C-alpha cells in the first residue's frame, strides 16, 4: 500500500491491522502495523542509509525518535546479536515502506519484526517513505506519533492532541536514560603497543567505539554520564573521550562543566557526535537545532587539513555555531580553535580542532557501525596525540 497525505478520517475508517503516522502539522499517513502494536510518540526523522538498519535501531543516539528509513526494502538480512550496537533497540518508533517477508542471510538469527515486537517498538509499514521524507525536509523534523491496535480507537483529534502535547527534542536531556548504570573496563587489545588509559563518558556510546579504542591500545574505562569531575580526576586517565548520544547539547550543562575543567588540566580529548557538540559548548560556543538533521551512512564531509572528501556515517539534529573559515579564540580562554571538517551538503560544522590544547572532535561516527571506513584514521590521530603528549611530558619532566 502506497500512502499519501490525507484529510484526517474518523477512527472507524481505518482498516483492521492498519497503523497511522500522525505529524504535528496534522498530516496523516495510513499504512500497516509493523512490530509491536499500540501507540508511540517521538520526533520523526529520516535516515538515508541503504543498509545498517540493525545498527541504527540499536544506536542510543536515536532515543526519543521515530526513525523513517528512506531505503524501500528493510529487514532482508534479519538481525543477529553480533551487530547489536547496544543492549536494546532505542528508537521510539520505526517507519518503513516494504518490510521483508522472508529473511535471507546466513548470519540471521531472527527476523527484524520479531525484535521490534520483542522490544515493544511500535512501527508502521506500507507508507510512501520518500513522500514523507520530502515533507520532513521541507517542514523540518517534528513531533509525531504512530498509532495501531487499540490506539486506533482514539479519534484523529485525540491522536493529534497527544502528538502536540509531547515535549519536543529541544531542551531535552536524554544522556542519563541511555548511559551505562555503572562503570566498566575494557583492556587494550590487538597488536599495537598500549598507549595508556582513557576515561570514556558514556552519553549513548556504541559497542564498536569501545572496541576500536581498545584495539588502538587504550585501556578503556566507560563511565556513567553523571560521573563528576572529582571522580574522573581520581582515575587520573591519560586521555578523555566523550561519546555520541541523544538529546539537546544545550541541556547537558553538567557534562560541559566537567569537560571544560579537564581541558584546562591539559588532558588529551577526543569527542564524536554529541561529544563534538559538548566540546563546542565547553570552549564557549553555542549550539543550534538543524531543520531536519543529518542521518545516514552517505554524508559527504570535507577535511580542511587535507582537502580530502570523506563519506561519513552521521546521526545528529544539532550543530555547533562556529565560523567555518579562519581561527577563532575560545570565549572560555582555552586558546585558538578552528573548524577542521564541514558538511558539503549544507556547510554545517563537522569537526573542531583546538590549536593550543590537545583536543579535537568530529560530528560524525568514525567507528562506522554501520557505514564507510573513511574516518578510521581519527583513532590513529588520537593515539598519536596521546603518545606525543606523554613523550613531551617525559622529556620536560612535567607529570601534570
DRENLO-481465 format. One record per residue (C-alpha): residue in three letters; x, y, z. Coordinates in pm, whole numbers, plus 32768, in hexadecimal, padded with zeros to 4 digits. Layout:
N
ALAXYZ;...
This chain:
400
UNK800080008000;UNK809081517F9A;UNK800D826E806C;UNK7FE383E28039;UNK7F8484F4812C;UNK7E0E84E98165;UNK7D0985AB8221;UNK7CE28514837C;UNK7BDB83FF836E;UNK7B0D83878494;UNK7BB18268854F;UNK7AAB817784C8;UNK7B2681BA8365;UNK7C7B812283AE;UNK7C7F7FB28343;UNK7CCF7E948431;UNK7E467E4F8454;UNK7E927FB083E7;UNK7F6B80BC8481;UNK7F7282358465;UNK809C8321846E;UNK802B847684EE;UNK810885AB84CF;UNK80E186DE85A9;UNK807A87B2847D;UNK7F4886D38458;UNK7FC886048333;UNK7F678493834A;UNK7FE6835F8295;UNK7F2D821382A5;UNK7FE980CB8284;UNK80087F78832D;UNK806A7F268492;UNK81D47EB184AC;UNK82887E3085DF;UNK81C77E6D8720;UNK806C7F06871D;UNK7FF0802487F3;UNK805F818C87F1;UNK81AF823887FB;UNK821E83A287F6;UNK836584488793;UNK8415852D869F;UNK83F684A3853E;UNK853F84A5847B;UNK85BD83F68344;UNK86F783278309;UNK8782830881A8;UNK885281CC81DB;UNK881580B080E6;UNK88937FB581E7;UNK88E17FA5835B;UNK877F7FAC83E2;UNK87DB7ED4850E;UNK88F87FBA8572;UNK880E80E38548;UNK8700804B8622;UNK87F47FF3873A;UNK88AE81418732;UNK885281F78877;UNK886F834387BD;UNK871982F98727;UNK866A82EE8879;UNK852A83BA8872;UNK851083B486F7;UNK842A830C85FE;UNK851B82A484EB;UNK84AF82908381;UNK858B81CD8290;UNK859A825E8130;UNK86148114809B;UNK84D98059802F;UNK85337EF48093;UNK85847EC38203;UNK85BD7D8182C5;UNK86427CA881A9;UNK87717C30826F;UNK86BC7C0483BA;UNK876E7C528500;UNK887A7BAF85D7;UNK891E7BEB8727;UNK8A747C3C8690;UNK89FF7D7885DF;UNK894F7E0B870F;UNK89F07F59876A;UNK89577F5988C7;UNK887F7E8189A6;UNK87307ED48902;UNK86747F9087F5;UNK866281008853;UNK858681A1874C;UNK842C820D87BC;UNK838F81968677;UNK83ED81108521;UNK8365816C83C9;UNK83AD809B8292;UNK83188072813B;UNK83417F0180EA;UNK83AF7E1A8207;UNK84487CCE81A5;UNK83527BB08195;UNK846B7AB081AA;UNK85C17ACF824E;UNK86DF7A64816B;UNK883A7A778205;UNK891F796F829A;UNK89677A4D83C9;UNK87FA7A88841F;UNK87837A098571;UNK862C7AAB8576;UNK854B7B8184A0;UNK85487CF984D2;UNK83D47CEC851C;UNK84187BFC863D;UNK85117CE986DF;UNK84327E1986B1;UNK830D7D65874F;UNK83E87CD48862;UNK846B7E2C88C5;UNK83107EC788AF;UNK83697FAC878B;UNK822E802386DA;UNK826280438564;UNK81AD80808420;UNK81EB7FF382C4;UNK8155801B816C;UNK817581948166;UNK821D826D805F;UNK835D82B4811C;UNK83EC838E8007;UNK82B984708014;UNK82D28488818E;UNK844584D58173;UNK840285F18080;UNK82FC867A816E;UNK83EC866F8297;UNK8501870981C4;UNK841C882D816F;UNK836B885782BD;UNK848387E383A3;UNK849A86CD84A3;UNK836586D4857B;UNK82AA8623868E;UNK81E984F3861B;UNK813683BA868A;UNK80EC825E8604;UNK7F9F81C48663;UNK7F2E805C862A;UNK7E667F4E86D9;UNK7D927FD387F6;UNK7E26813187C5;UNK7D59814C8685;UNK7C25816D875F;UNK7C9682D287A1;UNK7C0083C486AB;UNK7CE0849585CC;UNK7CC385CA86A6;UNK7D2B850887DD;UNK7E5584718728;UNK7EC885C686B1;UNK7E9F8656880E;UNK7F858549889B;UNK808785968791;UNK807F870B87D4;UNK808086E9894F;UNK81CA862A895A;UNK831286D889AA;UNK83E88731887D;UNK855686D28857;UNK85D38834889E;UNK863488548A0A;UNK862186DD8A48;UNK873786308B0D;UNK873884BC8ABA;UNK889884568B1D;UNK883583C68C6D;UNK872D82ED8BC4;UNK8823823D8ADD;UNK896B823A8B9E;UNK8A06810F8C4B;UNK898380E78DB0;UNK8AE1809F8E33;UNK8C4780BE8DBF;UNK8CF37FA08D0B;UNK8E497F678C72;UNK8EC47ED68B2C;UNK903E7E988B1E;UNK91167EEF89F4;UNK91187DDD88ED;UNK91AB7D9D8798;UNK930D7DA98718;UNK93587F178761;UNK94207F988887;UNK9355800789B4;UNK9338818089AA;UNK929681C08AFD;UNK914A81D98BAF;UNK901982918B30;UNK8EE583048BEE;UNK8DB382E58B10;UNK8C7A83A38B71;UNK8B5782D48AF5;UNK8A5183C28A6D;UNK89BE82AF8992;UNK8AF481F98918;UNK8AF680E38815;UNK8BAE7F9C884B;UNK8C857FCD8716;UNK8D18810E87A4;UNK8D8F806288E1;UNK8E197F47880E;UNK8EE5802E872E;UNK8F7380F38852;UNK8FDE7FAA88F0;UNK90777F2E87AA;UNK913F80728790;UNK91F6802B88D5;UNK911980D989D6;UNK90B080438B20;UNK8F4880B88B16;UNK8E7D81178C49;UNK8D1581658BE8;UNK8C67824F8CDD;UNK8AFB82AF8D1B;UNK8A9384018C92;UNK8A6984878DF6;UNK8BD6844A8E55;UNK8C65857A8F09;UNK8DA3863D8EC8;UNK8E3B85BB900C;UNK8DF284528FB0;UNK8E9E84778E5F;UNK8FCA85268EF9;UNK8FEA840B8FF5;UNK900B83188ED2;UNK912E83E98E4B;UNK90F283788CE3;UNK91ED83BE8BD2;UNK90D784358AEA;UNK8F6484848AD8;UNK8E4E842A89E5;UNK8CE684A589CE;UNK8BFF83C78903;UNK8AD683F48820;UNK897F841188BF;UNK881B8494889F;UNK877885D88907;UNK87C9874B8903;UNK893387A78955;UNK88B688EC89EE;UNK8817881A8B03;UNK895C876B8B6A;UNK89F088788C4A;UNK8A8887848D45;UNK8B4E86C48C3D;UNK8BBE880B8B9D;UNK8C4088928CE9;UNK8D0487518D29;UNK8D9B87568BCE;UNK8E0088C48BE7;UNK8EC788888D25;UNK8F7087518C99;UNK8FD388148B63;UNK907289168C4A;UNK913087F48CE9;UNK91C787AD8B92;UNK9140864C8B6D;UNK913285D989FF;UNK8FCB85CE8987;UNK8F1285298868;UNK8D9B854D8837;UNK8CA984CA8733;UNK8B48853986DE;UNK8AB385B58829;UNK8C1985CA88A6;UNK8C6486C38790;UNK8B40879D87F7;UNK8BA787938965;UNK8D0D87F1890A;UNK8C7E891D8852;UNK8BB889828983;UNK8CE189498A6E;UNK8DAF8A338993;UNK8C9E8B3A89B7;UNK8BDE8B188871;UNK8A6A8AE1884B;UNK89A989CB87A1;UNK886B89D286D3;UNK876788E28649;UNK877A888284DA;UNK863B88898408;UNK863C871183C9;UNK879486998434;UNK889685B58393;UNK884A844283AE;UNK88D2832D82D4;UNK8A1582888264;UNK8A508358812A;UNK8A9784B981AA;UNK8BB4857280F5;UNK8CA7863681CD;UNK8DDB8703816E;UNK8F1986DD823C;UNK8FAA883D822B;UNK910787C8828B;UNK912D86DD8162;UNK902187528070;UNK8FA485EC806C;UNK8E32859A805E;UNK8DBA84918152;UNK8C7283D58138;UNK8BFD83B8829D;UNK8AF6831D837E;UNK8A2F84268435;UNK891084458528;UNK88DD85A085B7;UNK87CF86A685CA;UNK88A187B8866E;UNK89E488668609;UNK8AEE8954868F;UNK8ADE8AC18629;UNK8C448B1C85C9;UNK8CC78BD08491;UNK8D438AD38390;UNK8E6A8BA4831B;UNK8F938C1E83E4;UNK8FF38C008551;UNK8F1F8C7C8670;UNK8F718CAB87DF;UNK8EBA8BD688DA;UNK8DD08CB689A5;UNK8E308BE18AD2;UNK8FA28C328AAF;UNK90098ADD8A2B;UNK90D58B61890A;UNK90A18B638795;UNK8FA38A8786E9;UNK8F5F8A37857E;UNK8E5F896C84C1;UNK8F0E8835843C;UNK8DEF879C8373;UNK8CA7881582E3;UNK8B8187818227;UNK8B8387A380AE;UNK8A07879780AC;UNK89BE88C68184;UNK8B0C89448214;UNK8AB488D58374;UNK8BDF88B3845F;UNK8C5087468468;UNK8D9187608530;UNK8E51883E8623;UNK8FC688538665;UNK9065890A8788;UNK91B589A4872F;UNK923A89EC888D;UNK91BA88C18951;UNK91B8874D88F0;UNK904C872B888C;UNK8F8086E78753;UNK8E30865786F4;UNK8D5485FB85CE;UNK8BDD860685A2;UNK8BCB84BB84EA;UNK8C10834F8547;UNK8D7182D684EF;UNK8D27817E8582;UNK8C4681448451;UNK8B4A805684E8;UNK8AAE805283F2;UNK8B4F812682E5;UNK8C85816F8216;UNK8DE4815782A5;UNK8E6582A68227;UNK8E9583348386;UNK8F4682138435;UNK908482E5842E;UNK8FF883BE8546;UNK903A82AB8644;UNK91A582A385CF;UNK91B6841F85E4;UNK913D8419874A;UNK922C830287A5;UNK934C83D3871C;UNK92D3850687DA;UNK92D484488924;UNK942983AA88E2;UNK94C584F7887F;UNK944485A389B7;UNK94C9848B8A93;UNK961C84A189E8;UNK9629861A8A15;UNK95D585FB8B86;UNK96E884FA8BB2;UNK97EB85D38B04;UNK978E870A8BCB;UNK975386598D15;UNK95EE86DC8D21;UNK951185D98DC9;UNK93D886B28DD5;
